[in-house]
Amino acid sequence: MRSPCERRWGELLIGILIAEHLPLVRRGLVASLACEPDIKVVADLGSGEEVLPAVLQHRPDAAVVDLDLPDVDGFAVALRLHEDAPFCRTLLLSRHPSAGQVRRAFSVHALGFMSLDVRPEQLADGVRRVAAGRRAIDSELAVAALESAENPLTRRELDVLRLAALGARSNEIADQLFLSVGTVRNHLSRIISKTQARNRLDAVRIARDAGWL
């Protein structure tokens, strides 16, 4: 009897790329998925910047990407792949999944979204679904995403909040967006009110959790 990691000659395999910056987690993902009889790991990386070049080189059917890559996050990677390598579908993995993250995953055309806590067989099944062009998202998260509130912030308010999230002060935000300091403060006041936040940092947290940023 052959082991789970052995494959018959000529089997049709699903090629996948794995992007995870923590070496132990990445090795675990590789070991788990490589032992599936119909899945072949063609590349594993620790950087978001490396994903697109590797995908263009190896042409995998799907990419399993950590949402929290330190250089380019999983959302940005998914959007790049959709735009520049649409043959490779994306499955995002999150340590702390939320309805907002699912909404944002939809917006960047990721087909899969799962928690890093899923069982190996669930992840493998998700990879198969995504490679076949189908969605692979936890049903409870999907329902929560559909039921979560729509973004109440205007485009300009989002611009202001993104800079605030990076630690920019009101005068720095004003300089970058060519606004007056008073206008920036008015935007921040409306943002805090609309998100029902305690302050701008709380507004950033709420917006991120909801998938607006």
Disulfide bonds with the S-S distance in Angstrom:
Cys5-Cys35 2.00
